[in-house]
Amino acid sequence: MLTAKNRLKKTKEFDRVFKGGRSYYSEVLGLKVKDNSLTFNRFGFIIGLKLSKKAVVRNKLKRQVREIVKGQLNLLKPGFDCVFVFFPLILDKEFEEIKDAVIKSLKRVNLYF
């Protein structure tokens, strides 16, 4: 689980990232990134009811991506707010494929050192 300081919680924080951030979208997920004035990164996750009506499925996907991000946290440049948006094709993917998609997204927006 990501620590509380590494999570975006307020709607205002999500809106700020969506209005001014740069983005990368693949077929399974999207990533929006915006600079923040902090010395650490914060992450948010958006998964809609259209993806699955079952909360169990949505929560499982969020937990998986959170763990992937947590493992990559020390490799990322500090000072960014990131929001992951999930798309329906992610339901057909295995964990390793999701991990590859997350890492590819983070690389495409230049978050690695």
MMTF fields as JSON, N, C-alpha, C and O atoms, coordinates in Angstrom:
{
  "mmtfVersion": "1.0.0",
  "mmtfProducer": "UNKNOWN",
  "numBonds": 451,
  "numAtoms": 452,
  "numGroups": 113,
  "numChains": 1,
  "numModels": 1,
  "chainsPerModel": [1],
  "groupsPerChain": [113],
  "chainIdList": ["A"],
  "bondAtomList": [4, 2, 8, 6, 12, 10, 16, 14, 20, 18, 24, 22, 28, 26, 32, 30, 36, 34, 40, 38, 44, 42, 48, 46, 52, 50, 56, 54, 60, 58, 64, 62, 68, 66, 72, 70, 76, 74, 80, 78, 84, 82, 88, 86, 92, 90, 96, 94, 100, 98, 104, 102, 108, 106, 112, 110, 116, 114, 120, 118, 124, 122, 128, 126, 132, 130, 136, 134, 140, 138, 144, 142, 148, 146, 152, 150, 156, 154, 160, 158, 164, 162, 168, 166, 172, 170, 176, 174, 180, 178, 184, 182, 188, 186, 192, 190, 196, 194, 200, 198, 204, 202, 208, 206, 212, 210, 216, 214, 220, 218, 224, 222, 228, 226, 232, 230, 236, 234, 240, 238, 244, 242, 248, 246, 252, 250, 256, 254, 260, 258, 264, 262, 268, 266, 272, 270, 276, 274, 280, 278, 284, 282, 288, 286, 292, 290, 296, 294, 300, 298, 304, 302, 308, 306, 312, 310, 316, 314, 320, 318, 324, 322, 328, 326, 332, 330, 336, 334, 340, 338, 344, 342, 348, 346, 352, 350, 356, 354, 360, 358, 364, 362, 368, 366, 372, 370, 376, 374, 380, 378, 384, 382, 388, 386, 392, 390, 396, 394, 400, 398, 404, 402, 408, 406, 412, 410, 416, 414, 420, 418, 424, 422, 428, 426, 432, 430, 436, 434, 440, 438, 444, 442, 448, 446],
  "bondOrderList": [1, 1, 1, 1, 1, 1, 1, 1, 1, 1, 1, 1, 1, 1, 1, 1, 1, 1, 1, 1, 1, 1, 1, 1, 1, 1, 1, 1, 1, 1, 1, 1, 1, 1, 1, 1, 1, 1, 1, 1, 1, 1, 1, 1, 1, 1, 1, 1, 1, 1, 1, 1, 1, 1, 1, 1, 1, 1, 1, 1, 1, 1, 1, 1, 1, 1, 1, 1, 1, 1, 1, 1, 1, 1, 1, 1, 1, 1, 1, 1, 1, 1, 1, 1, 1, 1, 1, 1, 1, 1, 1, 1, 1, 1, 1, 1, 1, 1, 1, 1, 1, 1, 1, 1, 1, 1, 1, 1, 1, 1, 1, 1],
  "groupList": [{"groupName": "MET", "atomNameList": ["N", "CA", "C", "O"], "elementList": ["N", "C", "C", "O"], "formalChargeList": [0, 0, 0, 0], "bondAtomList": [1, 0, 2, 1, 3, 2], "bondOrderList": [1, 1, 2], "singleLetterCode": "M", "chemCompType": "L-PEPTIDE LINKING"}, {"groupName": "LEU", "atomNameList": ["N", "CA", "C", "O"], "elementList": ["N", "C", "C", "O"], "formalChargeList": [0, 0, 0, 0], "bondAtomList": [1, 0, 2, 1, 3, 2], "bondOrderList": [1, 1, 2], "singleLetterCode": "L", "chemCompType": "L-PEPTIDE LINKING"}, {"groupName": "THR", "atomNameList": ["N", "CA", "C", "O"], "elementList": ["N", "C", "C", "O"], "formalChargeList": [0, 0, 0, 0], "bondAtomList": [1, 0, 2, 1, 3, 2], "bondOrderList": [1, 1, 2], "singleLetterCode": "T", "chemCompType": "L-PEPTIDE LINKING"}, {"groupName": "ALA", "atomNameList": ["N", "CA", "C", "O"], "elementList": ["N", "C", "C", "O"], "formalChargeList": [0, 0, 0, 0], "bondAtomList": [1, 0, 2, 1, 3, 2], "bondOrderList": [1, 1, 2], "singleLetterCode": "A", "chemCompType": "L-PEPTIDE LINKING"}, {"groupName": "LYS", "atomNameList": ["N", "CA", "C", "O"], "elementList": ["N", "C", "C", "O"], "formalChargeList": [0, 0, 0, 0], "bondAtomList": [1, 0, 2, 1, 3, 2], "bondOrderList": [1, 1, 2], "singleLetterCode": "K", "chemCompType": "L-PEPTIDE LINKING"}, {"groupName": "ASN", "atomNameList": ["N", "CA", "C", "O"], "elementList": ["N", "C", "C", "O"], "formalChargeList": [0, 0, 0, 0], "bondAtomList": [1, 0, 2, 1, 3, 2], "bondOrderList": [1, 1, 2], "singleLetterCode": "N", "chemCompType": "L-PEPTIDE LINKING"}, {"groupName": "ARG", "atomNameList": ["N", "CA", "C", "O"], "elementList": ["N", "C", "C", "O"], "formalChargeList": [0, 0, 0, 0], "bondAtomList": [1, 0, 2, 1, 3, 2], "bondOrderList": [1, 1, 2], "singleLetterCode": "R", "chemCompType": "L-PEPTIDE LINKING"}, {"groupName": "GLU", "atomNameList": ["N", "CA", "C", "O"], "elementList": ["N", "C", "C", "O"], "formalChargeList": [0, 0, 0, 0], "bondAtomList": [1, 0, 2, 1, 3, 2], "bondOrderList": [1, 1, 2], "singleLetterCode": "E", "chemCompType": "L-PEPTIDE LINKING"}, {"groupName": "PHE", "atomNameList": ["N", "CA", "C", "O"], "elementList": ["N", "C", "C", "O"], "formalChargeList": [0, 0, 0, 0], "bondAtomList": [1, 0, 2, 1, 3, 2], "bondOrderList": [1, 1, 2], "singleLetterCode": "F", "chemCompType": "L-PEPTIDE LINKING"}, {"groupName": "ASP", "atomNameList": ["N", "CA", "C", "O"], "elementList": ["N", "C", "C", "O"], "formalChargeList": [0, 0, 0, 0], "bondAtomList": [1, 0, 2, 1, 3, 2], "bondOrderList": [1, 1, 2], "singleLetterCode": "D", "chemCompType": "L-PEPTIDE LINKING"}, {"groupName": "VAL", "atomNameList": ["N", "CA", "C", "O"], "elementList": ["N", "C", "C", "O"], "formalChargeList": [0, 0, 0, 0], "bondAtomList": [1, 0, 2, 1, 3, 2], "bondOrderList": [1, 1, 2], "singleLetterCode": "V", "chemCompType": "L-PEPTIDE LINKING"}, {"groupName": "GLY", "atomNameList": ["N", "CA", "C", "O"], "elementList": ["N", "C", "C", "O"], "formalChargeList": [0, 0, 0, 0], "bondAtomList": [1, 0, 2, 1, 3, 2], "bondOrderList": [1, 1, 2], "singleLetterCode": "G", "chemCompType": "PEPTIDE LINKING"}, {"groupName": "SER", "atomNameList": ["N", "CA", "C", "O"], "elementList": ["N", "C", "C", "O"], "formalChargeList": [0, 0, 0, 0], "bondAtomList": [1, 0, 2, 1, 3, 2], "bondOrderList": [1, 1, 2], "singleLetterCode": "S", "chemCompType": "L-PEPTIDE LINKING"}, {"groupName": "TYR", "atomNameList": ["N", "CA", "C", "O"], "elementList": ["N", "C", "C", "O"], "formalChargeList": [0, 0, 0, 0], "bondAtomList": [1, 0, 2, 1, 3, 2], "bondOrderList": [1, 1, 2], "singleLetterCode": "Y", "chemCompType": "L-PEPTIDE LINKING"}, {"groupName": "ILE", "atomNameList": ["N", "CA", "C", "O"], "elementList": ["N", "C", "C", "O"], "formalChargeList": [0, 0, 0, 0], "bondAtomList": [1, 0, 2, 1, 3, 2], "bondOrderList": [1, 1, 2], "singleLetterCode": "I", "chemCompType": "L-PEPTIDE LINKING"}, {"groupName": "GLN", "atomNameList": ["N", "CA", "C", "O"], "elementList": ["N", "C", "C", "O"], "formalChargeList": [0, 0, 0, 0], "bondAtomList": [1, 0, 2, 1, 3, 2], "bondOrderList": [1, 1, 2], "singleLetterCode": "Q", "chemCompType": "L-PEPTIDE LINKING"}, {"groupName": "PRO", "atomNameList": ["N", "CA", "C", "O"], "elementList": ["N", "C", "C", "O"], "formalChargeList": [0, 0, 0, 0], "bondAtomList": [1, 0, 2, 1, 3, 2], "bondOrderList": [1, 1, 2], "singleLetterCode": "P", "chemCompType": "L-PEPTIDE LINKING"}, {"groupName": "CYS", "atomNameList": ["N", "CA", "C", "O"], "elementList": ["N", "C", "C", "O"], "formalChargeList": [0, 0, 0, 0], "bondAtomList": [1, 0, 2, 1, 3, 2], "bondOrderList": [1, 1, 2], "singleLetterCode": "C", "chemCompType": "L-PEPTIDE LINKING"}],
  "groupTypeList": [0, 1, 2, 3, 4, 5, 6, 1, 4, 4, 2, 4, 7, 8, 9, 6, 10, 8, 4, 11, 11, 6, 12, 13, 13, 12, 7, 10, 1, 11, 1, 4, 10, 4, 9, 5, 12, 1, 2, 8, 5, 6, 8, 11, 8, 14, 14, 11, 1, 4, 1, 12, 4, 4, 3, 10, 10, 6, 5, 4, 1, 4, 6, 15, 10, 6, 7, 14, 10, 4, 11, 15, 1, 5, 1, 1, 4, 16, 11, 8, 9, 17, 10, 8, 10, 8, 8, 16, 1, 14, 1, 9, 4, 7, 8, 7, 7, 14, 4, 9, 3, 10, 14, 4, 12, 1, 4, 6, 10, 5, 1, 13, 8],
  "groupIdList": [1, 2, 3, 4, 5, 6, 7, 8, 9, 10, 11, 12, 13, 14, 15, 16, 17, 18, 19, 20, 21, 22, 23, 24, 25, 26, 27, 28, 29, 30, 31, 32, 33, 34, 35, 36, 37, 38, 39, 40, 41, 42, 43, 44, 45, 46, 47, 48, 49, 50, 51, 52, 53, 54, 55, 56, 57, 58, 59, 60, 61, 62, 63, 64, 65, 66, 67, 68, 69, 70, 71, 72, 73, 74, 75, 76, 77, 78, 79, 80, 81, 82, 83, 84, 85, 86, 87, 88, 89, 90, 91, 92, 93, 94, 95, 96, 97, 98, 99, 100, 101, 102, 103, 104, 105, 106, 107, 108, 109, 110, 111, 112, 113],
  "secStructList": [7, 7, 7, 4, 4, 4, 5, 7, 7, 1, 2, 2, 2, 2, 2, 2, 2, 2, 2, 2, 7, 3, 3, 3, 3, 7, 1, 1, 3, 3, 3, 3, 3, 3, 3, 7, 1, 1, 1, 1, 7, 3, 3, 3, 3, 3, 7, 7, 6, 6, 6, 7, 1, 7, 2, 2, 2, 2, 2, 2, 2, 2, 2, 2, 2, 2, 2, 2, 2, 2, 2, 2, 4, 4, 4, 5, 7, 1, 1, 3, 3, 3, 3, 3, 3, 3, 7, 4, 4, 4, 4, 4, 7, 7, 2, 2, 2, 2, 2, 2, 2, 2, 2, 2, 2, 2, 2, 2, 6, 6, 7, 5, 7],
  "xCoordList": [0.841, 0.0, 0.882, 1.861, 0.533, 1.253, 0.978, -0.13, 1.986, 1.781, 0.844, 0.632, 0.292, -0.686, -0.091, -0.789, 1.179, 1.788, 1.971, 2.121, 1.961, 2.149, 0.836, 0.833, -0.283, -1.577, -2.263, -2.228, -2.876, -3.753, -5.122, -5.619, -5.737, -7.002, -8.129, -9.271, -7.814, -8.853, -9.158, -8.281, -10.418, -10.855, -10.072, -9.748, -9.77, -9.021, -7.641, -7.155, -7.007, -5.687, -5.779, -4.929, -6.799, -7.005, -7.277, -6.729, -8.115, -8.448, -7.213, -7.061, -6.327, -5.114, -4.236, -3.652, -4.147, -3.349, -3.989, -3.289, -5.304, -5.979, -5.971, -5.934, -6.003, -6.029, -4.668, -4.59, -3.593, -2.304, -1.241, -0.089, -1.58, -0.561, -0.298, -1.112, 0.862, 1.146, 0.64, 0.436, 0.443, -0.225, 0.378, 1.065, 0.09, 0.411, -0.731, -1.141, -1.238, -2.332, -1.952, -1.433, -2.215, -2.07, -3.456, -4.442, -3.534, -4.856, -5.417, -6.628, -4.557, -5.05, -5.119, -5.923, -4.292, -4.358, -3.779, -3.025, -4.162, -3.655, -2.932, -3.19, -2.026, -1.272, -1.183, -0.73, -1.613, -1.48, -0.488, -0.556, 0.444, 1.509, 1.622, 1.576, 1.771, 1.971, 2.978, 2.981, 3.83, 4.799, 4.069, 3.026, 4.643, 4.179, 5.386, 6.516, 5.175, 6.284, 6.778, 7.322, 6.59, 6.974, 8.224, 8.664, 8.785, 9.995, 9.681, 10.575, 8.426, 8.01, 6.897, 6.309, 6.616, 5.558, 4.262, 4.256, 3.16, 1.838, 1.1, 1.247, 0.31, -0.378, -1.864, -2.28, -2.658, -4.09, -4.505, -3.817, -5.627, -6.092, -7.574, -8.367, -7.946, -9.341, -9.787, -9.207, -10.836, -11.388, -12.91, -13.474, -13.561, -14.987, -15.857, -15.388, -17.124, -18.098, -18.283, -18.69, -17.989, -18.114, -17.164, -17.459, -16.025, -15.037, -15.571, -15.482, -16.121, -16.742, -17.715, -17.418, -18.851, -19.823, -19.417, -19.923, -18.505, -18.11, -16.967, -15.898, -17.202, -16.181, -14.959, -13.838, -15.163, -14.059, -13.052, -11.842, -13.553, -12.691, -11.954, -10.744, -12.684, -12.064, -10.995, -9.914, -11.297, -10.334, -9.1, -7.991, -9.284, -8.14, -7.177, -5.963, -7.72, -6.878, -6.129, -4.942, -6.825, -6.16, -5.049, -3.974, -5.303, -4.269, -3.056, -1.92, -3.289, -2.175, -1.322, -0.096, -1.951, -1.189, -0.499, 0.619, -1.146, -0.493, 0.782, 1.798, 0.738, 1.925, 3.029, 4.206, 2.667, 3.665, 4.33, 5.553, 3.52, 4.052, 4.915, 5.97, 4.474, 5.247, 6.632, 7.613, 6.724, 8.005, 8.913, 10.135, 8.342, 9.112, 9.397, 10.116, 8.847, 8.878, 10.283, 10.507, 11.222, 12.583, 13.361, 14.442, 12.831, 13.489, 12.983, 13.526, 11.946, 11.305, 11.84, 12.239, 11.838, 12.203, 11.155, 9.966, 11.552, 10.569, 9.934, 10.476, 8.778, 8.143, 7.048, 6.851, 6.325, 5.27, 3.988, 4.021, 2.862, 1.554, 1.161, 1.222, 0.758, 0.423, -0.965, -1.318, -1.739, -3.057, -3.129, -2.929, -3.416, -3.617, -5.105, -5.925, -5.451, -6.833, -6.886, -6.095, -7.81, -7.917, -8.922, -9.959, -8.609, -9.487, -9.938, -9.258, -11.075, -11.656, -10.749, -10.897, -9.825, -8.975, -8.035, -7.433, -7.902, -7.024, -7.586, -6.846, -8.889, -9.513, -8.977, -8.976, -8.523, -8.046, -6.565, -6.043, -5.892, -4.442, -4.048, -4.737, -2.91, -2.323, -1.511, -1.278, -1.083, -0.349, 0.925, 1.223, 1.676, 2.944, 2.701, 3.496, 1.617, 1.292, 0.9, 1.24, 0.181, -0.183, 1.066, 1.209, 1.97, 3.227, 4.031, 4.562, 4.119, 4.834, 4.189, 4.888, 2.853, 2.148, 2.384, 2.563, 2.384, 2.624, 4.041, 4.244, 5.022, 6.418, 6.638, 7.349, 6.03, 6.149, 5.554, 6.119, 4.421, 3.787, 4.678, 4.833, 5.257, 6.127, 7.374, 7.86, 7.88, 9.055, 8.706, 9.499, 7.509, 7.111, 6.941, 7.113, 6.606, 6.447, 7.697, 7.657, 8.815, 10.121, 10.159, 10.67, 9.636, 9.687, 10.847, 11.112, 11.541, 12.695, 13.94, 14.06, 14.868, 16.147, 16.947, 18.045],
  "yCoordList": [-1.183, 0.0, 1.24, 1.316, 2.198, 3.463, 4.216, 4.157, 4.925, 5.71, 6.875, 7.234, 7.456, 8.532, 9.737, 10.41, 10.02, 11.185, 10.972, 11.944, 9.731, 9.415, 9.235, 8.72, 9.653, 9.476, 10.816, 11.708, 10.944, 12.075, 11.723, 10.619, 12.662, 12.343, 13.289, 12.862, 14.557, 15.553, 15.743, 15.626, 16.038, 16.281, 17.431, 17.395, 18.441, 19.589, 19.175, 19.716, 18.219, 17.731, 16.985, 17.163, 16.159, 15.435, 16.418, 16.268, 17.417, 18.404, 19.169, 19.438, 19.523, 20.253, 19.444, 19.994, 18.135, 17.27, 17.171, 17.218, 17.036, 16.883, 18.164, 18.103, 19.308, 20.571, 20.943, 21.453, 20.701, 21.197, 20.161, 20.515, 18.899, 17.86, 17.346, 17.511, 16.716, 16.035, 14.595, 14.095, 13.944, 12.648, 11.634, 11.969, 10.383, 9.261, 8.262, 7.921, 7.8, 6.828, 5.611, 5.73, 4.434, 3.187, 2.547, 3.159, 1.325, 0.703, 0.232, 0.046, 0.034, -0.481, 0.565, 0.429, 1.615, 2.657, 3.962, 4.006, 5.026, 6.354, 6.902, 6.483, 7.839, 8.451, 9.944, 10.374, 10.735, 12.183, 12.573, 12.066, 13.485, 13.877, 15.396, 16.056, 15.943, 17.387, 17.597, 16.867, 18.597, 18.933, 19.391, 20.041, 19.036, 19.613, 20.251, 20.057, 20.975, 21.663, 20.881, 21.462, 19.597, 18.745, 17.95, 17.927, 17.304, 16.507, 15.025, 14.183, 14.711, 13.325, 13.293, 14.324, 12.111, 11.922, 11.532, 10.904, 11.918, 11.494, 10.85, 11.27, 9.832, 9.064, 8.966, 8.863, 9.0, 8.794, 7.763, 7.565, 7.115, 6.051, 6.251, 6.413, 6.238, 6.422, 5.201, 4.844, 4.58, 3.414, 3.518, 3.518, 3.605, 3.873, 2.636, 1.508, 2.874, 1.779, 1.133, -0.026, 1.866, 1.287, 0.112, -0.82, 0.155, -0.901, -2.213, -3.267, -2.121, -3.291, -2.808, -1.878, -3.432, -3.079, -3.642, -3.21, -4.604, -5.273, -4.529, -4.347, -4.102, -3.385, -4.266, -3.763, -5.553, -6.481, -6.416, -6.401, -6.376, -6.325, -4.992, -4.956, -3.891, -2.562, -2.408, -1.881, -2.864, -2.738, -3.603, -3.206, -4.769, -5.645, -4.969, -5.002, -4.357, -3.665, -2.498, -2.296, -1.737, -0.623, -1.12, -0.523, -2.199, -2.761, -3.217, -2.991, -3.858, -4.331, -3.17, -3.223, -2.131, -1.003, -0.243, 0.24, -0.132, 0.507, -0.229, 0.403, -1.54, -2.322, -2.161, -2.095, -2.1, -1.885, -0.521, -0.404, 0.5, 1.85, 1.895, 2.529, 1.226, 1.2, 0.598, 1.075, -0.422, -1.044, -0.153, -0.289, 0.75, 1.642, 2.992, 3.808, 3.237, 4.56, 5.127, 6.311, 4.298, 4.802, 5.031, 5.618, 4.578, 4.766, 6.008, 6.375, 6.654, 7.772, 9.117, 9.271, 10.083, 11.451, 11.994, 11.746, 12.726, 13.277, 14.562, 15.226, 14.903, 16.173, 16.138, 17.125, 15.027, 14.914, 14.356, 13.532, 14.821, 14.23, 13.425, 13.925, 12.179, 11.276, 10.678, 10.286, 10.617, 9.992, 8.913, 9.185, 7.689, 6.567, 6.426, 6.452, 6.274, 6.068, 4.693, 4.397, 3.864, 2.496, 2.409, 3.071, 1.582, 1.349, -0.112, -0.964, -0.423, -1.772, -2.916, -4.027, -2.697, -3.794, -4.319, -5.379, -3.6, -4.042, -5.3, -6.047, -5.526, -6.704, -8.005, -9.033, -7.97, -9.176, -9.456, -10.467, -8.574, -8.68, -9.384, -9.303, -10.08, -10.701, -9.652, -8.559, -9.976, -9.03, -8.539, -7.346, -9.425, -9.032, -8.066, -7.153, -8.264, -7.357, -5.977, -4.954, -5.967, -4.692, -3.992, -2.778, -4.76, -4.184, -3.561, -2.46, -4.254, -3.716, -2.428, -1.485, -2.385, -1.189, 0.0, 1.126, -0.251, 0.824, 1.36, 2.573, 0.468, 0.889, 1.637, 2.642, 1.154, 1.832, 3.243, 4.19, 3.374, 4.687, 5.642, 6.805, 5.154, 5.994, 6.419, 7.539, 5.527, 5.866, 6.901, 7.798, 6.771, 7.67, 9.115, 10.043, 9.309, 10.679, 11.141, 12.132, 10.418, 10.791, 10.909, 11.897, 9.932, 9.965, 9.195, 9.306, 8.419, 7.673, 8.552, 9.433, 8.302, 9.037, 8.779, 9.315],
  "zCoordList": [0.0, 0.0, 0.0, 0.742, -0.827, -0.838, 0.456, 0.989, 0.961, 2.175, 1.882, 0.724, 2.926, 2.764, 2.052, 1.293, 2.284, 1.635, 0.133, -0.607, -0.327, -1.742, -2.498, -3.616, -1.898, -2.548, -2.797, -1.95, -3.945, -4.215, -3.661, -3.882, -2.937, -2.305, -2.699, -2.869, -2.842, -3.06, -4.539, -5.395, -4.814, -6.183, -6.805, -7.992, -6.011, -6.494, -6.995, -7.987, -6.316, -6.728, -8.059, -8.932, -8.213, -9.472, -10.608, -11.7, -10.361, -11.39, -11.849, -13.04, -10.916, -11.255, -12.206, -13.14, -11.964, -12.83, -14.212, -15.224, -14.262, -15.551, -16.377, -17.606, -15.73, -16.476, -17.04, -18.157, -16.296, -16.747, -16.979, -17.23, -16.905, -16.978, -18.376, -19.285, -18.53, -19.792, -19.66, -18.553, -20.8, -20.717, -21.669, -22.634, -21.354, -22.22, -22.087, -20.977, -23.213, -23.194, -24.011, -25.122, -23.451, -24.191, -24.258, -23.847, -24.77, -24.896, -23.561, -23.44, -22.545, -21.268, -20.17, -19.247, -20.244, -19.226, -19.736, -20.708, -19.037, -19.343, -18.125, -16.997, -18.36, -17.277, -17.53, -18.591, -16.557, -16.598, -15.511, -14.391, -15.844, -14.921, -14.887, -15.925, -13.677, -13.499, -12.381, -11.389, -12.548, -11.502, -10.245, -10.314, -9.088, -7.832, -7.147, -7.594, -6.116, -5.446, -4.23, -3.291, -4.251, -3.119, -3.462, -4.611, -2.462, -2.674, -2.852, -2.768, -3.093, -3.304, -4.34, -4.667, -4.846, -5.849, -5.169, -4.111, -5.801, -5.336, -6.501, -7.649, -6.197, -7.235, -6.938, -5.784, -8.006, -7.909, -8.951, -9.952, -8.706, -9.589, -9.86, -8.933, -11.152, -11.536, -12.328, -13.353, -11.813, -12.491, -12.401, -11.307, -13.541, -13.581, -13.505, -13.658, -13.268, -13.224, -14.585, -14.664, -15.671, -17.007, -17.188, -17.936, -16.505, -16.633, -16.064, -16.694, -14.867, -14.254, -13.185, -12.435, -13.124, -12.091, -10.727, -9.692, -10.739, -9.506, -8.829, -9.412, -7.597, -6.838, -6.599, -6.529, -6.475, -6.245, -7.393, -7.168, -8.605, -9.796, -9.847, -10.074, -9.635, -9.681, -8.6, -8.862, -7.401, -6.304, -6.522, -6.163, -7.104, -7.389, -8.362, -8.164, -9.41, -10.386, -9.737, -9.996, -8.895, -8.213, -7.292, -7.236, -6.58, -5.687, -6.481, -6.065, -7.622, -8.437, -8.932, -8.841, -9.451, -9.979, -8.849, -9.026, -7.701, -6.547, -6.152, -5.861, -6.141, -5.782, -6.821, -6.466, -8.082, -9.139, -8.935, -9.004, -8.686, -8.473, -7.226, -7.218, -6.179, -4.928, -5.157, -4.584, -5.971, -6.274, -7.105, -7.041, -7.879, -8.745, -8.101, -8.677, -6.924, -6.301, -6.128, -6.378, -5.704, -5.47, -6.764, -6.732, -7.906, -9.2, -9.938, -10.98, -9.401, -10.087, -9.606, -8.451, -10.518, -10.152, -9.19, -9.391, -8.15, -7.205, -7.72, -8.604, -7.156, -7.445, -8.49, -9.198, -8.611, -9.614, -9.006, -8.092, -9.533, -9.249, -10.475, -11.598, -10.262, -11.367, -11.144, -10.031, -12.218, -12.153, -13.228, -14.412, -12.802, -13.718, -13.997, -13.079, -15.288, -15.715, -16.372, -17.267, -15.932, -16.419, -17.555, -17.529, -18.562, -19.697, -19.709, -19.136, -20.352, -20.289, -20.734, -20.223, -21.655, -22.115, -21.027, -21.197, -19.926, -18.843, -18.161, -17.521, -18.302, -17.685, -18.27, -17.593, -19.518, -20.192, -19.954, -20.423, -19.235, -19.09, -17.793, -16.776, -17.873, -16.693, -15.94, -16.457, -14.73, -13.888, -14.562, -14.509, -15.19, -15.823, -16.989, -17.213, -17.721, -18.821, -18.299, -18.893, -17.183, -16.55, -16.042, -16.187, -15.446, -14.944, -16.082, -15.94, -17.195, -18.356, -18.856, -19.228, -18.865, -19.331, -18.401, -18.863, -17.096, -16.118, -16.257, -16.288, -16.341, -16.47, -17.778, -17.809, -18.857, -20.153, -20.077, -20.624, -19.4, -19.252, -18.463, -18.837, -17.38, -16.561, -17.342, -17.185, -18.176, -19.0, -20.065, -20.351, -20.655, -21.731, -21.268, -22.058, -19.998, -19.479, -18.735, -18.007, -18.918, -18.374, -16.85, -16.322, -16.152, -14.692, -14.101, -12.904, -14.908, -14.386, -14.433, -15.284, -13.504, -13.485, -14.726, -14.875]
}
